[in-house]
Amino acid sequence: MIPILGTVPEIRAAVAVWKKERMSIGLVPTMGYLHEGHQSLMQRAAGENDRVVVSIFVNPLQFGPHEDLERYPRDMERDVLCCEGAGVHLIFHPRSDIMYPHEFHTTITVNGLTEGLCGKSRPAHFAGVCTVVCKLFNIIAPDKAYFGRKDAQQLAVIRRMTQDLNIPTEIVACPIVREQDGLAKSSRNIYLRPEERKAALALSRSLRLAEQAVADGERDSAILRTVIKTELTTEPLIAIDYIEIVHPVSMRPLRNLAGPALIALAACIGKTRLIDNVAVTA
């Protein structure tokens, strides 16, 4: 049985023992309801570190007032089973009042990278992400931390925060894990009704069409967005949030492709908001 610790002194004491023995530590931050995508992060961490910690914490700071904090899927027993066999040595599962004690006043904001894409429709989201991730880094002091490329903007923001604040943790980006039919793995996929699940396939399908267009020589971002929008609008259940082509590091919009680029989208299917992206090089 993997130990589950819930307080800062407990996790720091456990980590201190490892550090005294000069063991390297990998951290996989999650909000729980783990799936194969999370397992791929754990397995990567286990292959590169002596010890692996998985944090499971549904972070209230990154949810807006009308988002799905209360209904976000939670299943600790399932999560523990997911961690077993994936090389995880310890689970950090704090309560909200442990992470944010009474009169908590501090948040971390990364300017420039957070105004577009998901930050446009979720203005407080990345401040919540940065705050909790910075706290986890300070509590656990991992040598490496593992994040999926599906949350590409989050990855860029965390990299910038880590660099700007001189946090000595290496950020490791891991590939998107997909279902056999192409749908990107997400804890929120459980919300989808059968007809919504079928409609959601248009997200990855539209990105593949755009990726092929780039491979065929298309460089105009406006045309690539039209390719994606045309495919998405074949599904009446899809409400598009954004379709953007941006630089993968700065997150700045690109008018024309001339090197690495990130083609990213977000859409609501029923009450479920999903994101997906593909990296291309012109």
C-alpha positions as CSV (number, residue, x, y, z in Angstrom):
1,M,0.0,0.0,0.0
2,I,1.4,3.4,-1.0
3,P,1.6,5.8,2.0
4,I,-0.8,8.7,1.8
5,L,0.3,11.8,3.6
6,G,-1.9,14.9,4.2
7,T,0.1,17.5,6.0
8,V,3.1,19.6,5.1
9,P,5.3,18.4,8.1
10,E,4.6,14.8,7.2
11,I,5.6,15.1,3.5
12,R,8.6,17.2,4.3
13,A,9.8,14.7,6.9
14,A,9.5,11.8,4.3
15,V,11.3,13.8,1.6
16,A,14.1,14.8,4.0
17,V,14.9,11.1,4.6
18,W,15.3,10.6,0.8
19,K,17.3,13.7,0.4
20,K,19.6,12.7,3.2
21,E,20.3,9.5,1.3
22,R,20.9,11.6,-1.8
23,M,17.9,10.1,-3.7
24,S,16.5,12.1,-6.6
25,I,12.8,12.9,-6.4
26,G,10.2,13.2,-9.2
27,L,6.8,14.9,-8.7
28,V,3.7,14.4,-10.6
29,P,1.1,17.1,-9.7
30,T,-2.5,16.0,-10.3
31,M,-6.0,16.8,-9.3
32,G,-6.9,13.2,-9.1
33,Y,-9.3,11.0,-11.0
34,L,-6.2,9.5,-12.6
35,H,-6.1,7.9,-16.0
36,E,-3.6,6.5,-18.4
37,G,-2.2,9.9,-19.2
38,H,-1.3,10.4,-15.5
39,Q,0.2,6.9,-15.4
40,S,2.5,7.8,-18.3
41,L,3.8,10.7,-16.3
42,M,4.3,8.5,-13.2
43,Q,6.1,5.8,-15.3
44,R,8.4,8.5,-16.9
45,A,9.1,9.9,-13.4
46,A,9.9,6.4,-12.0
47,G,12.3,5.8,-14.8
48,E,14.2,9.0,-14.2
49,N,14.2,9.3,-10.4
50,D,14.9,7.2,-7.3
51,R,11.6,8.3,-5.7
52,V,8.3,9.5,-7.1
53,V,5.6,11.6,-5.3
54,V,2.1,12.1,-6.8
55,S,0.1,15.0,-5.4
56,I,-3.7,14.6,-5.5
57,F,-5.4,17.9,-4.8
58,V,-8.4,19.5,-6.4
59,N,-7.2,23.1,-6.3
60,P,-10.0,25.5,-5.7
61,L,-7.9,28.5,-6.7
62,Q,-7.9,27.5,-10.4
63,F,-11.6,27.2,-10.7
64,G,-13.8,30.2,-11.7
65,P,-17.1,31.0,-9.8
66,H,-19.3,29.1,-12.3
67,E,-16.9,26.2,-13.1
68,D,-17.0,22.5,-12.0
69,L,-15.1,22.6,-8.7
70,E,-17.9,20.8,-6.7
71,R,-18.6,18.2,-9.4
72,Y,-15.0,17.6,-10.4
73,P,-14.6,13.8,-10.3
74,R,-13.0,12.4,-7.2
75,D,-12.2,8.7,-6.4
76,M,-9.3,8.3,-4.0
77,E,-9.5,4.5,-4.0
78,R,-9.3,4.4,-7.8
79,D,-6.4,6.9,-7.7
80,V,-4.4,4.7,-5.3
81,L,-4.9,1.7,-7.6
82,C,-3.7,3.8,-10.5
83,C,-0.5,4.7,-8.7
84,E,0.2,1.2,-7.7
85,G,2.4,-0.5,-10.2
86,A,3.4,2.8,-11.8
87,G,6.5,3.3,-9.6
88,V,4.9,5.8,-7.1
89,H,6.4,5.8,-3.6
90,L,4.3,8.4,-1.9
91,I,0.9,10.2,-2.4
92,F,0.5,13.7,-1.0
93,H,-3.2,14.3,-0.5
94,P,-3.8,17.5,1.5
95,R,-7.1,19.2,2.4
96,S,-7.8,22.7,1.1
97,D,-7.3,24.2,4.6
98,I,-3.8,22.7,4.7
99,M,-2.8,24.2,1.3
100,Y,-4.6,27.5,2.0
101,P,-4.8,28.2,5.7
102,H,-7.0,30.9,7.2
103,E,-6.1,34.4,5.9
104,F,-4.1,33.1,2.9
105,H,-3.3,36.1,0.8
106,T,-0.6,35.2,-1.7
107,T,-1.0,34.3,-5.4
108,I,1.5,34.1,-8.2
109,T,0.8,35.7,-11.6
110,V,2.8,35.1,-14.8
111,N,2.1,38.0,-17.1
112,G,2.3,37.8,-20.9
113,L,1.7,34.1,-21.3
114,T,-1.7,33.9,-19.6
115,E,-3.9,36.5,-21.3
116,G,-4.7,34.5,-24.4
117,L,-6.0,31.0,-25.0
118,C,-7.5,29.5,-21.8
119,G,-6.6,32.6,-19.9
120,K,-9.0,34.7,-21.9
121,S,-12.0,32.8,-20.8
122,R,-10.6,31.7,-17.4
123,P,-8.9,34.9,-16.2
124,A,-8.0,33.6,-12.7
125,H,-7.1,30.1,-13.7
126,F,-3.3,30.4,-14.2
127,A,-2.8,32.4,-11.0
128,G,-4.4,29.4,-9.2
129,V,-2.2,26.9,-11.1
130,C,1.0,28.8,-10.4
131,T,0.2,29.3,-6.8
132,V,-0.5,25.6,-6.1
133,V,2.4,24.4,-8.2
134,C,4.9,26.8,-6.5
135,K,3.6,25.6,-3.1
136,L,4.1,22.0,-4.1
137,F,7.6,22.8,-5.3
138,N,8.4,24.5,-2.0
139,I,7.0,21.7,0.1
140,I,8.4,18.7,-1.8
141,A,11.5,20.3,-3.4
142,P,11.5,17.8,-6.3
143,D,14.4,17.5,-8.7
144,K,12.0,17.0,-11.6
145,A,8.3,17.6,-12.1
146,Y,6.2,16.1,-14.9
147,F,3.4,17.7,-16.9
148,G,1.5,16.6,-20.0
149,R,1.6,18.5,-23.2
150,K,-2.2,18.5,-23.5
151,D,-2.1,21.5,-21.1
152,A,0.4,23.3,-23.3
153,Q,-0.3,26.8,-22.0
154,Q,-0.1,25.5,-18.5
155,L,3.3,23.9,-19.3
156,A,4.6,27.1,-20.8
157,V,3.4,29.2,-17.8
158,I,4.9,26.8,-15.2
159,R,8.2,26.8,-17.1
160,R,8.3,30.6,-17.1
161,M,7.4,30.8,-13.4
162,T,10.1,28.2,-12.5
163,Q,12.7,30.1,-14.5
164,D,11.7,33.6,-13.2
165,L,11.6,32.5,-9.6
166,N,14.9,30.5,-9.8
167,I,13.1,27.3,-8.6
168,P,15.6,24.5,-9.0
169,T,13.1,22.0,-10.4
170,E,13.4,20.7,-13.9
171,I,10.1,20.7,-15.8
172,V,9.6,17.6,-17.9
173,A,7.0,17.7,-20.7
174,C,5.4,14.4,-21.6
175,P,3.4,13.4,-24.8
176,I,-0.4,13.7,-25.0
177,V,-2.0,10.3,-24.3
178,R,-5.1,9.6,-26.4
179,E,-7.9,7.0,-26.7
180,Q,-7.7,4.7,-29.6
181,D,-10.1,6.9,-31.5
182,G,-8.0,10.0,-30.9
183,L,-9.7,11.7,-28.0
184,A,-7.2,13.2,-25.6
185,K,-7.3,11.6,-22.2
186,S,-8.9,13.9,-19.6
187,S,-10.5,13.4,-16.2
188,R,-13.4,15.5,-17.6
189,N,-14.2,12.9,-20.3
190,I,-16.3,11.1,-17.8
191,Y,-18.9,14.0,-18.0
192,L,-19.6,13.3,-21.7
193,R,-22.8,11.5,-22.7
194,P,-22.4,9.0,-25.5
195,E,-23.5,11.5,-28.2
196,E,-21.2,14.1,-26.7
197,R,-18.3,11.6,-26.6
198,K,-18.8,11.0,-30.3
199,A,-19.0,14.7,-31.1
200,A,-15.8,15.3,-29.1
201,L,-13.8,13.3,-31.7
202,A,-14.0,16.3,-34.0
203,L,-11.4,18.1,-31.8
204,S,-8.6,15.7,-32.6
205,R,-9.9,15.2,-36.1
206,S,-9.8,18.9,-36.9
207,L,-6.2,19.2,-35.5
208,R,-5.1,16.3,-37.7
209,L,-6.5,18.1,-40.7
210,A,-4.6,21.3,-39.8
211,E,-1.4,19.3,-39.2
212,Q,-1.8,17.7,-42.6
213,A,-2.4,21.1,-44.1
214,V,0.9,22.4,-42.6
215,A,2.7,19.2,-43.9
216,D,1.3,20.1,-47.4
217,G,2.8,23.6,-47.2
218,E,0.1,25.8,-45.7
219,R,1.6,28.6,-43.6
220,D,-1.3,31.1,-43.2
221,S,-2.8,30.8,-39.7
222,A,-6.1,32.2,-40.8
223,I,-6.5,29.4,-43.3
224,L,-5.5,26.8,-40.7
225,R,-8.1,28.2,-38.3
226,T,-10.7,27.9,-41.0
227,V,-9.8,24.3,-41.6
228,I,-10.3,23.5,-37.9
229,K,-13.5,25.6,-37.6
230,T,-15.0,24.0,-40.7
231,E,-14.5,20.5,-39.2
232,L,-15.7,21.5,-35.7
233,T,-18.9,23.0,-37.0
234,T,-19.9,19.7,-38.5
235,E,-20.8,18.8,-34.9
236,P,-23.8,20.9,-33.6
237,L,-23.0,19.9,-30.0
238,I,-19.7,21.7,-30.1
239,A,-19.4,25.3,-29.0
240,I,-16.0,26.7,-29.9
241,D,-14.1,28.7,-27.2
242,Y,-11.0,29.4,-29.2
243,I,-8.9,28.2,-32.1
244,E,-5.3,29.7,-32.0
245,I,-2.0,29.2,-33.6
246,V,0.7,30.5,-31.3
247,H,4.5,30.3,-30.6
248,P,5.0,27.2,-28.3
249,V,7.1,29.2,-25.7
250,S,5.8,32.7,-25.7
251,M,2.1,31.8,-26.5
252,R,2.0,34.8,-28.8
253,P,-0.3,34.5,-31.9
254,L,1.3,33.7,-35.2
255,R,0.0,35.3,-38.4
256,N,2.2,33.0,-40.5
257,L,4.1,29.8,-39.6
258,A,7.9,30.0,-39.9
259,G,9.2,27.4,-37.5
260,P,7.7,25.7,-34.4
261,A,4.1,26.4,-33.7
262,L,1.3,25.2,-31.4
263,I,-2.2,24.8,-32.9
264,A,-4.5,24.8,-29.9
265,L,-8.3,24.8,-29.4
266,A,-10.9,24.7,-26.6
267,A,-14.5,23.9,-26.9
268,C,-17.6,23.1,-24.8
269,I,-19.5,20.0,-25.5
270,G,-22.7,20.2,-23.5
271,K,-21.4,21.5,-20.1
272,T,-18.0,20.0,-20.5
273,R,-15.0,22.1,-21.6
274,L,-12.2,20.2,-23.4
275,I,-8.9,21.3,-24.8
276,D,-6.5,19.8,-27.3
277,N,-3.5,20.8,-29.3
278,V,-0.9,19.6,-31.8
279,A,2.7,20.8,-32.2
280,V,3.9,21.5,-35.8
281,T,7.0,22.8,-37.5
282,A,6.9,24.8,-40.7
